[in-house]
């Protein structure tokens, strides 16, 4: 009787259920990452944290709008004085005053509807995100039985190989958890940035009526468009990640080790790309 062989088989039989459990949980973690991304990115600033949003809106109206009114008054007055200085006394006409009144009315209208305008931009971006989530929703869920796909290879493995595989699968699961945390962290950071931008919105909006100072407001609008569509780019990243995982783990059945290495590489690339989505969005909208 081969005692060493019997012990080896017994250890292998103990390790195989652990390997199966790790493989079964791997795709669950990937699917959870996609689900978290869909849930978090599918929320607009008002529904993400309604109480905080309401508080920041109150702060903006009571603390920032008065400053914005002062800035608007200065900008329009500066524009009016410049117009008078550019014309001689006999060139004075009612057009300057009418232009001044028109800019003042537009400026006051923008300050009164700052939140409506900014929320309209985010609603536009959110509509794109939600449609992307619907498209990715069904196809991004991985339902394959990973253990079954590699069962023949696993059955031939000894205790040492199974233990090594189990460690690799644990590492992959940790990487998957890191991906989920990265999605949550980037989403939370984006929302906090959005709340800061929304709170200070009246100040850049107050500069839009002036040609020289208007670049402040124009750049602000570019930035809120970039923030609105950042969620779209993040959802694209997560959807691409899910498709690549399916391609790596399901389509490449020749080498399990190759698939594991590629899975780790794809996951690391996703995390890095998620943190770059903000810069990608800003570069597309030419926001500084």
C-alpha positions in Angstrom: 0.0 0.0 0.0 1.4 3.4 -1.0 0.9 5.5 2.1 2.5 8.6 0.6 0.2 8.4 -2.4 -2.9 7.9 -0.3 -2.0 11.0 1.8 -1.3 13.0 -1.3 -4.7 12.0 -2.8 -6.4 12.8 0.5 -4.9 16.3 0.6 -5.7 16.8 -3.0 -9.3 15.8 -2.4 -9.5 18.3 0.5 -8.0 21.1 -1.7 -10.3 20.6 -4.7 -13.5 21.8 -3.0 -11.6 24.9 -1.8 -10.5 25.5 -5.4 -14.0 25.1 -6.6 -15.3 27.5 -4.0 -12.7 30.1 -4.9 -13.5 29.7 -8.6 -17.2 30.0 -8.1 -16.7 33.1 -6.0 -14.4 34.8 -8.5 -17.1 35.6 -11.1 -19.5 36.6 -8.3 -16.9 39.3 -7.3 -16.6 40.4 -10.9 -20.3 40.6 -11.3 -20.6 42.5 -8.0 -18.1 45.0 -9.3 -20.2 45.6 -12.4 -23.4 45.8 -10.2 -21.8 48.3 -7.8 -20.7 50.4 -10.8 -24.2 50.4 -12.3 -25.8 51.3 -9.0 -23.4 54.1 -8.1 -22.9 55.6 -11.5 -26.7 55.4 -12.2 -27.4 58.0 -9.5 -27.5 61.7 -10.2 -26.1 64.2 -7.6 -29.5 64.8 -6.1 -30.4 61.1 -5.5 -26.9 60.0 -4.5 -27.3 61.8 -1.2 -30.4 64.0 -1.1 -29.8 65.4 2.3 -26.3 66.5 1.6 -27.3 67.9 -1.8 -30.1 69.9 -0.1 -27.6 71.2 2.5 -25.1 72.3 -0.1 -27.8 74.0 -2.2 -28.8 76.0 0.9 -25.2 77.0 1.5 -24.8 78.0 -2.1 -27.9 80.2 -2.1 -27.2 81.8 1.3 -23.4 82.1 1.2 -22.2 82.0 -2.4 -25.0 83.8 -4.3 -24.4 87.1 -2.4 -20.8 87.0 -3.5 -21.8 86.1 -7.0 -24.2 89.2 -7.1 -21.2 91.4 -6.1 -19.1 89.9 -8.8 -21.9 90.3 -11.4 -22.4 93.9 -10.4 -18.6 94.5 -10.8 -18.4 92.7 -14.1 -21.4 94.6 -15.6 -20.2 97.9 -14.2 -16.7 97.3 -15.6 -18.3 96.5 -19.0 -20.5 99.6 -18.9 -17.6 101.9 -18.0 -15.4 100.3 -20.7 -18.1 100.9 -23.3 -18.4 104.6 -22.3 -14.6 105.1 -22.4 -14.4 103.5 -25.8 -16.8 106.1 -27.3 -16.5 109.8 -27.6 -19.2 112.1 -26.1 -21.0 112.6 -29.5 -21.0 108.8 -30.1 -23.0 108.2 -26.9 -26.3 106.4 -27.7 -29.0 104.4 -25.9 -27.5 101.2 -27.2 -24.9 101.1 -24.5 -27.6 101.4 -21.7 -29.8 98.9 -23.4 -26.9 96.5 -23.7 -26.1 97.1 -20.0 -29.7 96.4 -18.9 -29.8 93.3 -21.1 -26.6 91.8 -19.7 -27.8 92.6 -16.1 -31.1 90.8 -16.8 -29.3 87.8 -18.3 -26.8 87.7 -15.4 -29.6 87.8 -12.8 -31.5 85.1 -14.7 -28.4 82.8 -14.7 -27.8 83.3 -10.9 -31.5 82.5 -10.2 -31.3 79.3 -12.3 -27.7 78.2 -11.6 -28.7 74.9 -10.0 -31.3 74.2 -12.7 -28.7 74.7 -15.4 -26.1 72.6 -13.7 -28.5 69.8 -12.9 -29.7 69.9 -16.5 -26.1 69.2 -17.6 -25.8 66.3 -15.2 -29.3 65.0 -16.2 -28.0 64.9 -19.8 -24.9 62.9 -18.8 -27.0 60.7 -16.6 -29.3 59.8 -19.4 -26.3 58.6 -21.4 -25.0 56.6 -18.4 -28.3 54.9 -17.8 -28.7 53.8 -21.4 -25.1 52.4 -21.3 -26.0 50.5 -18.1 -29.1 49.0 -19.8 -27.0 47.9 -22.8 -24.2 46.4 -20.6 -26.6 45.1 -18.0 -27.4 41.6 -19.4 -24.2 40.9 -21.4 -21.8 41.9 -18.6 -23.0 39.3 -16.1 -20.7 36.2 -16.2 -22.6 33.0 -15.5 -20.1 30.4 -16.7 -18.9 27.6 -14.4 -15.2 28.2 -14.2 -14.4 25.0 -12.3 -16.3 22.9 -14.8 -14.3 24.4 -17.7 -11.0 23.5 -16.1 -12.1 20.4 -14.3 -10.0 17.9 -16.3 -6.9 19.9 -15.7 -7.7 20.3 -12.0 -8.4 16.6 -11.5 -4.8 15.8 -12.7 -3.2 18.3 -10.3 -1.3 17.1 -7.2 -1.5 18.8 -3.7 1.3 21.2 -4.5 -0.2 22.4 -7.8 -3.7 22.7 -6.2 -2.3 24.7 -3.3 -0.5 27.0 -5.7 -3.7 27.4 -7.8 -5.7 28.2 -4.6 -3.2 30.9 -3.7 -3.4 32.4 -7.2 -7.2 32.3 -7.0 -7.2 34.0 -3.6 -4.9 36.7 -5.2 -7.4 37.1 -8.1 -10.3 37.5 -5.6 -8.3 40.2 -3.7 -7.7 41.9 -7.0 -11.5 41.7 -7.8 -12.3 43.3 -4.4 -9.7 46.0 -5.1 -11.6 46.7 -8.4 -14.9 47.0 -6.5 -13.2 49.4 -4.0 -11.7 51.4 -6.8 -15.1 51.8 -8.4 -16.6 53.0 -5.1 -13.7 55.3 -4.3 -13.7 57.0 -7.8 -17.5 57.3 -7.7 -17.4 58.9 -4.3 -14.6 61.2 -5.2 -16.5 62.3 -8.4 -19.6 63.0 -6.4 -17.8 65.1 -3.8 -16.2 67.0 -6.6 -19.6 67.5 -8.2 -21.0 68.8 -4.9 -18.1 71.3 -4.6 -18.6 72.5 -8.2 -22.4 72.9 -7.7 -21.9 74.8 -4.4 -19.7 77.4 -6.1 -21.6 77.5 -9.4 -23.1 81.0 -9.0 -19.6 82.6 -9.0 -18.4 81.4 -12.4 -22.0 81.9 -13.8 -21.7 85.6 -12.7 -18.8 86.1 -15.2 -20.5 84.8 -18.3 -21.9 88.2 -19.4 -18.4 89.7 -19.8 -16.1 89.0 -22.7 -12.9 89.2 -20.7 -14.1 87.5 -17.6 -16.4 85.1 -19.4 -13.6 82.5 -19.8 -14.0 81.7 -16.1 -17.7 80.7 -16.6 -17.0 79.0 -19.9 -14.3 76.8 -18.4 -16.6 76.0 -15.5 -19.3 74.8 -17.9 -16.7 72.6 -19.7 -15.8 71.1 -16.3 -19.3 70.3 -15.3 -19.8 68.6 -18.7 -16.6 66.7 -18.1 -17.9 65.6 -14.7 -21.3 64.7 -16.1 -19.8 62.4 -18.7 -17.0 61.0 -16.5 -19.6 58.5 -15.2 -20.2 57.4 -18.8 -16.5 56.7 -19.4 -16.2 54.9 -16.1 -19.2 52.7 -17.0 -17.5 52.0 -20.4 -14.4 50.9 -18.5 -16.3 48.5 -16.2 -18.3 47.1 -19.1 -15.1 46.6 -21.2 -13.5 45.0 -18.1 -16.3 42.5 -17.8 -16.1 41.5 -21.5 -12.4 41.1 -21.3 -12.6 38.9 -18.2 -15.1 36.7 -20.1 -12.8 36.6 -23.1 -9.7 35.8 -21.0 -11.2 33.2 -18.6 -13.7 31.5 -20.9 -12.3 31.8 -24.4 -8.8 30.8 -23.5 -9.1 27.3 -22.1 -5.6 26.1 -23.2 -3.8 27.4 -20.2 -5.3 28.2 -16.8 -2.2 29.9 -15.6 -2.2 32.2 -18.7 -5.8 33.0 -18.0 -5.1 33.9 -14.3 -2.2 36.2 -15.3 -4.3 37.9 -17.9 -7.2 38.3 -15.5 -4.9 40.0 -13.0 -3.4 42.3 -15.7 -6.9 43.3 -17.0 -8.0 44.1 -13.4 -4.9 46.2 -12.7 -5.4 48.1 -16.0 -9.0 48.7 -15.1 -8.2 50.3 -11.7 -5.6 52.5 -13.4 -8.0 53.5 -16.1 -10.8 54.3 -13.7 -8.6 56.9 -12.0 -7.8 58.4 -15.4 -11.4 58.7 -16.5 -11.6 62.3 -15.0 -8.6 63.4 -17.1 -9.9 61.6 -20.2 -13.3 63.4 -19.8 -11.6 66.8 -19.3 -9.4 66.4 -22.3 -12.4 65.5 -24.5 -14.3 68.6 -23.3 -11.1 70.8 -23.3 -11.7 71.6 -19.7 -8.8 73.0 -17.6 
